Amino acid sequence: MDQGKLEQAFRRAYLLQQSGQYREAAQAYRRLLDEHPDHVGGHNNLGSILMALGEPGEAIASFRRAVALQPAHAEAHNNMGVAYKRLGKAQEALDCYAAALKCRPAYAQALLNVGTIYYDLKDYDEALVWYRAALEVDPDQIEVHMNLASIFEARGDFAAVKKHRDAVYGSKAVYVDHAADPRMTALVLWGAGLGNVPTEYLLPQKCVTRIVCVIEYARPEELARLPDYDLVFNAIGDPDVMDRVVEPMARFMATCGKPWINTAQAVARTARHRVPDLLGGLGHVVVPRTDRVEFAALRDTLNALPQDRFPILVRPVSSHGGDHLEKLESKADVAGFEPWPSPYYYLTDYVNYASADGGFRKYRVLFVDRQPFAYHMAIASHWIVHHDTAGMQHEAWKRREEEAFLADPRRVLGDKAMAAIEAIGRALDLDYGGVDFSILPDGRVLVFEANATMLAHPEEAGGVYDYKNPYVRKICDAFDAMLARRIAAARASA
């Protein structure tokens, strides 16, 4: 193939890639590379297509060929880092980003990507360093502003939150992520802040085109120009942030005419202070009392509590993952309590749920169309239990217990507890959601939280948690089947 024909072949493949015809583009790049295996751009672009098709492992091989041929190819180094991050290999990703920045120090995307590694690790100080460097190169990077807003929200700097959100959504509130191999199109209603349902694996970009609409910023003309879609997924899963979107969402629902996943009304019922009324009447279920208190009245309210309400858990609204959660053992602790700035706080009665062996066990069951699916469990020596900090990766007996729960939750929990979990799914009445809970010594289900903001994600293939992947696949398959049913029903009745 002479140089002119090579350039034409590359351009044809590139145009197919740009038009979203990824499989055809991949075939075109492979034909080109069969004749010209030293074509750096072909290897890099083929890697990008493989990423879009959900094949990060194969993509890495293409990016490696590109940098082997051209070691100073900053984009290929950066792309390889993105692929490693997709596989959950943060250190390998950082190494690739460092190589990209060595080639091109003022590479805004690589600076952003390094910052995002630290952001995901909640090392916000380090993330800020890299994000600010990225903005010096390119002040208009959307993802930088989005993540900076989240960091400042976690720190209670609400003026900075508004500044960065306005920078992202003030001029554009609708974004389209085209699927590589589309089977459906979902309109995803997104909140500008924290508390959205993670959608990466529920609505995989490989096969679902996502029209993301930040509803509180969306202008009427943007909503009028929305591309066609099959259904609406309300990803605003935190009821504490629903207040600011209730009106625009209600207006949109009135004229939408498409099937919905998780209505605003269903989500609103799952606020922490409403869950005791929602679930407390169910048999074999314990839901601790939770009060919602204005920040200005917080200290007076705590001081007025009778001693028998202690220990009590104190947390700001819209907080997740144990952020800013405090346990006050007695009234004497109130004086030294320094609350984080938040409009409201939740006060929840603490229930000791230690098992007979002294360990604290937390289970998570997800509901898809109200049907329960075991997702994970963790065992810790402290009452705050998180899967990634409970030492699960280092202690095989804990993983064996988790795998037993995933394989047969009814046998592990018991018939009465499993029936209670099933009743919780029906009472929540969410199309997608979940419950975090423990089992008390008397066998009852102790509910920690029950809402829509529940993450389901696969683990590294061949890794220490690989045993979880078949069960994650069941959840994602059930979610996909629910969407297909809803779309088919809507088309049949049209």
C-alpha positions in Angstrom: 0.0 0.0 0.0 1.6 3.3 -1.1 1.5 6.4 1.1 -1.5 7.9 -0.6 -3.6 4.7 -0.2 -2.4 4.4 3.4 -3.6 7.9 4.2 -6.9 7.2 2.6 -7.3 3.9 4.5 -6.5 5.6 7.7 -9.0 8.4 7.0 -11.8 5.9 6.2 -11.2 4.1 9.5 -11.0 7.4 11.3 -14.3 8.6 9.8 -16.0 5.3 10.8 -14.7 5.8 14.3 -15.9 9.4 14.5 -19.4 8.4 13.3 -19.7 5.8 16.1 -19.4 2.7 13.8 -16.9 1.1 16.1 -16.9 -2.4 14.9 -16.5 -1.4 11.3 -13.7 1.0 12.3 -11.9 -1.7 14.2 -12.0 -3.9 11.1 -10.7 -1.1 9.0 -7.8 -0.4 11.4 -6.9 -4.1 11.6 -6.8 -4.3 7.8 -4.5 -1.3 7.7 -2.3 -2.7 10.4 -2.1 -6.1 8.7 -0.3 -4.3 5.9 1.4 -1.6 8.0 2.1 -3.1 11.5 4.3 -0.1 12.3 1.5 2.5 12.0 1.4 4.2 15.4 -1.9 6.1 14.9 -3.6 2.9 13.8 -2.6 1.1 17.0 -3.6 4.0 19.2 -7.0 4.5 17.6 -7.7 0.8 17.6 -7.0 0.8 21.3 -9.5 3.6 21.8 -12.1 1.7 19.9 -11.5 -1.4 22.0 -12.0 0.7 25.1 -15.4 1.9 23.7 -16.3 -1.8 23.0 -15.6 -2.7 26.6 -12.3 -4.5 26.0 -9.7 -2.7 28.1 -7.3 -5.6 28.2 -7.1 -5.8 24.4 -6.9 -2.0 24.3 -3.8 -2.1 26.5 -2.1 -4.4 24.0 -2.8 -1.9 21.2 -1.5 1.1 23.2 1.6 -0.9 24.1 2.4 -1.4 20.5 1.9 2.3 19.8 4.4 3.4 22.5 6.8 0.7 21.6 6.9 2.2 18.1 6.9 5.8 19.3 8.0 6.1 23.0 7.2 9.8 23.1 3.5 9.3 22.1 1.9 11.0 25.0 -1.7 10.2 24.0 -1.1 6.5 23.8 0.6 6.5 27.3 -2.4 8.4 28.6 -4.9 6.1 26.9 -3.2 3.1 28.3 -3.5 4.6 31.8 -7.3 5.0 31.3 -7.5 1.3 30.3 -5.6 0.3 33.4 -7.9 2.4 35.6 -10.9 0.7 34.0 -9.4 -2.6 35.2 -9.0 -1.2 38.7 -5.2 -1.0 38.5 -4.5 2.4 39.9 -0.7 2.2 40.2 -0.3 1.0 36.6 -2.6 3.9 35.5 -0.5 6.4 37.4 2.7 5.1 35.8 1.2 5.5 32.4 0.0 9.1 33.2 3.5 9.9 34.4 5.0 8.7 31.1 2.5 10.8 29.2 3.4 13.9 31.2 7.1 13.2 30.7 6.4 13.4 27.0 4.1 16.4 27.3 4.3 18.2 30.7 1.3 20.5 29.9 -1.0 17.7 28.9 -4.4 18.7 30.5 -6.1 15.3 30.1 -3.2 13.4 31.8 -3.1 16.0 34.7 -6.9 15.5 35.1 -6.5 11.7 35.1 -3.8 11.8 37.8 -6.1 14.0 39.9 -9.0 11.6 39.4 -6.9 8.7 40.7 -6.4 10.6 44.0 -10.0 11.8 44.0 -11.3 8.2 43.8 -9.0 7.4 46.8 -10.5 10.4 48.6 -7.0 12.0 48.9 -8.6 15.3 48.1 -5.5 17.4 49.0 -3.4 15.6 46.3 -6.3 15.7 43.9 -6.6 19.4 44.2 -2.9 19.9 43.3 -3.4 18.0 40.0 -6.8 19.5 39.2 -5.5 23.0 39.6 -2.6 22.2 37.4 -5.0 20.8 34.8 -7.1 24.0 34.9 -4.0 26.2 34.3 -3.6 24.4 31.0 -7.3 24.2 30.1 -9.8 26.2 32.3 -12.8 24.6 30.6 -12.4 20.9 31.5 -15.8 19.7 32.5 -14.7 16.7 34.6 -12.2 18.8 36.6 -15.0 21.3 37.6 -17.4 18.4 38.4 -14.9 16.7 40.7 -13.8 20.0 42.3 -17.4 20.7 43.1 -17.7 17.4 44.8 -14.5 17.9 46.8 -15.7 21.3 48.0 -19.1 19.9 48.8 -17.4 17.3 51.0 -15.6 20.1 52.7 -18.6 22.3 53.2 -17.4 25.2 50.9 -20.7 25.7 49.2 -19.7 29.0 47.5 -16.9 27.1 45.7 -19.4 24.2 44.9 -21.7 26.6 43.1 -18.8 28.3 41.2 -17.6 25.0 39.7 -21.1 23.6 39.0 -22.0 26.8 37.2 -18.8 26.5 35.2 -19.9 23.1 34.0 -23.7 23.3 33.6 -24.4 27.0 33.3 -24.2 26.9 29.5 -24.9 23.2 28.9 -26.8 20.7 31.0 -27.3 17.9 28.5 -24.6 15.5 27.3 -24.8 12.5 25.1 -22.5 9.4 25.5 -23.0 7.3 22.4 -22.8 3.5 22.7 -20.3 1.6 20.7 -22.9 -1.1 19.9 -26.3 0.5 20.9 -29.3 -1.6 21.9 -31.2 1.2 23.7 -31.1 4.8 24.6 -31.6 6.0 28.2 -32.3 9.5 29.3 -30.4 9.7 32.7 -31.6 12.4 35.0 -28.6 13.5 37.0 -28.1 15.7 40.0 -25.4 18.3 40.0 -24.1 17.1 43.3 -23.4 13.9 45.2 -26.0 11.2 45.7 -26.4 9.9 42.1 -26.9 6.2 41.4 -23.6 4.9 39.8 -24.6 3.9 36.2 -21.4 2.8 34.6 -22.2 -0.9 34.9 -26.0 -0.7 35.0 -26.0 1.3 31.7 -22.8 0.1 30.0 -21.5 2.5 27.4 -20.8 -0.5 25.1 -24.5 -1.0 24.5 -26.5 1.8 26.0 -26.5 5.3 24.6 -26.8 7.7 27.6 -28.4 11.1 27.4 -27.3 12.7 30.7 -29.5 15.6 31.7 -28.6 17.7 34.8 -32.2 18.4 35.6 -31.8 21.4 37.9 -29.7 23.3 35.3 -31.5 22.2 32.2 -33.2 25.0 30.3 -36.6 24.5 28.6 -35.0 24.8 25.1 -32.5 22.0 26.0 -35.3 19.7 27.1 -37.2 20.5 24.0 -34.2 19.4 21.8 -33.5 16.1 23.6 -32.7 13.3 21.2 -35.1 10.4 21.1 -34.8 7.9 23.9 -36.5 4.7 25.1 -36.8 5.3 28.8 -35.9 7.6 31.7 -33.6 6.5 34.5 -33.8 8.9 37.5 -30.3 8.5 38.8 -30.9 11.1 41.6 -31.0 8.4 44.3 -30.3 10.5 47.4 -33.7 11.8 48.8 -31.8 14.6 50.6 -31.0 16.3 47.3 -34.5 15.8 45.8 -35.9 19.1 47.1 -34.0 21.2 44.6 -35.1 19.0 41.6 -38.7 18.2 42.6 -40.3 21.0 40.5 -38.3 20.6 37.3 -38.6 16.8 37.5 -42.4 17.0 38.0 -42.8 19.3 35.0 -40.7 16.9 32.9 -42.6 13.8 34.0 -45.9 15.4 33.1 -45.0 15.6 29.4 -42.4 12.8 29.1 -44.6 9.8 28.0 -41.8 7.3 28.4 -41.3 4.6 31.1 -39.5 5.6 34.2 -37.0 3.8 36.4 -37.2 5.1 40.1 -39.7 7.8 40.3 -39.0 10.9 42.4 -41.8 10.0 44.8 -40.3 6.5 45.4 -36.9 8.0 46.1 -38.2 10.7 48.4 -39.7 8.0 50.7 -36.2 6.6 51.5 -34.9 9.6 53.4 -33.2 8.3 56.6 -35.8 9.9 58.9 -38.7 8.4 56.9 -37.4 4.8 56.6 -38.5 3.9 60.2 -42.1 4.6 59.2 -41.7 2.9 55.8 -40.1 -0.3 57.1 -40.6 -0.3 60.9 -43.9 -2.1 60.7 -42.5 -5.1 58.9 -42.1 -8.3 60.8 -38.6 -9.3 62.0 -37.2 -5.9 61.1 -35.6 -3.3 63.4 -35.2 0.3 62.1 -33.6 2.6 64.7 -35.3 5.9 65.4 -33.9 8.7 63.3 -34.6 12.5 63.7 -33.8 15.2 61.2 -32.6 18.4 62.9 -31.7 21.8 61.5 -28.1 22.7 62.0 -28.9 25.8 64.1 -30.8 23.6 66.6 -28.4 20.7 66.6 -26.5 21.3 69.8 -29.6 22.3 71.8 -31.3 19.2 70.5 -28.4 17.0 71.6 -28.2 18.6 75.0 -32.0 18.0 75.5 -31.8 14.3 74.7 -32.4 12.0 77.7 -29.4 9.9 78.6 -31.1 6.7 77.4 -31.0 7.9 73.8 -27.2 7.5 73.9 -25.1 6.3 72.3 -26.4 8.2 69.3 -25.1 8.5 65.7 -24.8 12.0 64.3 -24.3 12.6 60.6 -25.0 15.4 58.1 -27.6 14.9 55.4 -26.4 13.8 52.0 -23.3 12.2 53.6 -22.2 8.8 52.4 -19.5 6.2 53.2 -19.3 7.3 56.8 -18.1 10.8 56.0 -18.5 13.1 59.0 -20.3 10.4 61.0 -19.8 10.6 64.7 -20.9 8.3 67.6 -21.6 10.2 70.8 -21.4 7.7 73.7 -23.1 10.0 76.2 -24.3 13.5 76.9 -20.8 14.3 78.1 -19.6 14.0 74.5 -21.8 16.7 73.2 -19.7 19.6 74.5 -16.6 18.4 72.5 -18.6 17.6 69.3 -17.6 19.9 66.4 -20.3 19.5 63.7 -19.4 19.8 60.0 -21.4 22.6 58.3 -24.6 21.1 56.8 -28.1 22.5 56.6 -29.5 19.5 58.5 -28.3 16.6 60.6 -29.6 13.1 61.3 -29.7 11.7 64.8 -30.0 7.9 64.8 -30.2 5.6 67.8 -27.2 3.3 68.0 -27.9 -0.4 68.2 -25.0 -2.7 69.1 -24.9 -5.4 66.5 -21.7 -7.3 67.3 -21.9 -11.0 66.5 -21.0 -13.7 69.1 -17.4 -13.7 67.9 -17.2 -9.9 68.5 -17.1 -9.0 64.8 -19.4 -6.6 63.1 -21.1 -7.9 60.0 -22.7 -5.7 57.3 -24.7 -7.2 54.4 -25.9 -5.6 51.3 -28.8 -6.8 49.2 -29.8 -5.0 46.0 -33.3 -5.0 44.6 -34.0 -5.1 40.8 -37.7 -4.6 40.1 -38.2 -5.4 43.8 -36.4 -8.8 43.6 -33.5 -9.3 46.0 -29.9 -10.1 44.9 -27.1 -10.6 47.4 -24.3 -8.2 46.5 -21.7 -8.3 49.3 -21.0 -8.6 53.0 -18.1 -7.4 55.2 -16.8 -8.3 58.6 -14.9 -5.8 60.7 -13.7 -5.3 64.3 -15.2 -1.8 64.4 -18.9 -0.8 64.2 -18.2 1.3 61.1 -18.0 -1.4 58.4 -16.8 -0.7 54.8 -15.9 -3.5 52.5 -12.6 -1.9 51.4 -11.4 -1.1 54.9 -12.5 -4.3 56.8 -9.5 -6.3 55.9 -11.4 -8.6 53.6 -8.6 -8.8 51.1 -6.1 -10.1 53.8 -8.3 -12.7 55.6 -9.5 -15.7 53.6 -12.1 -16.8 56.2 -13.9 -13.5 55.8 -14.0 -14.0 52.0 -15.3 -17.5 52.4 -18.1 -16.2 54.6 -18.9 -13.6 52.0 -19.0 -16.1 49.2 -21.3 -18.4 51.2 -23.7 -15.4 51.6 -23.6 -14.7 47.9 -24.2 -18.3 47.0 -27.1 -18.9 49.4 -28.3 -15.8 51.3 -31.3 -17.7 52.7 -29.1 -20.4 54.3 -26.8 -17.7 55.8 -29.5 -15.3 57.0 -32.3 -17.8 57.8 -35.8 -18.1 56.4 -37.3 -15.3 58.6 -34.6 -12.8 57.9 -34.7 -13.6 54.2 -38.5 -13.1 54.2 -38.0 -9.8 55.9 -35.5 -8.7 53.2 -38.0 -9.6 50.5 -40.6 -7.6 52.3 -38.2 -4.6 52.5 -37.8 -4.8 48.7 -41.6 -4.6 48.2 -42.0 -1.8 50.7 -39.3 0.3 49.2 -41.0 0.0 45.8 -37.9 1.1 44.0 -37.1 -0.3 40.5 -33.5 -0.3 41.6 -32.2 0.1 45.1 -30.8 -1.8 48.1 -30.5 -2.2 51.8 -27.5 -2.3 54.1 -28.2 -4.4 57.2 -27.0 -6.7 59.9 -28.5 -9.7 61.7 -29.0 -9.2 65.4 -28.3 -12.0 67.9 -32.1 -12.8 68.0 -32.2 -13.1 64.2 -33.9 -9.9 63.4 -32.8 -7.7 60.5 -31.2 -4.4 61.7 -31.6 -1.8 58.9 -28.7 0.7 58.4 -30.0 2.4 55.3 -32.3 1.5 52.4 -32.3 3.6 49.2 -31.3 3.8 45.5 -27.7 5.0 45.8 -26.2 1.6 45.8 -23.2 0.7 43.7 -22.9 -2.5 41.8 -19.5 -3.1 40.1 -17.5 -6.1 38.9 -14.2 -7.0 40.5 -10.8 -7.6 38.8 -10.9 -10.8 36.9 -8.7 -13.4 38.6 -8.3 -11.1 41.6 -9.0 -11.8 45.2 -12.6 -10.9 44.9 -13.2 -12.6 41.5 -15.8 -14.9 43.2 -18.2 -12.0 43.4 -18.3 -11.4 39.6 -21.0 -14.1 38.8 -23.3 -12.5 41.3 -22.6 -8.9 40.0 -23.4 -10.2 36.5 -26.7 -11.6 37.7 -27.6 -8.1 39.1 -26.6 -6.3 35.9 -28.4 -8.9 33.7 -31.6 -8.6 35.8 -31.4 -4.8 35.5 -30.9 -5.1 31.7 -33.9 -7.5 31.4 -36.1 -5.1 33.4 -35.2 -2.2 31.0 -36.0 -4.4 28.1 -39.4 -5.4 29.6 -40.3 -1.8 30.3 -39.4 -0.6 26.8 -41.3 -3.5 25.2 -44.4 -2.8 27.3 -44.3 0.9 26.4 -44.0 0.1 22.7 -46.8 -2.4 22.8 -49.2 0.1 24.4 -48.2 2.9 22.1 
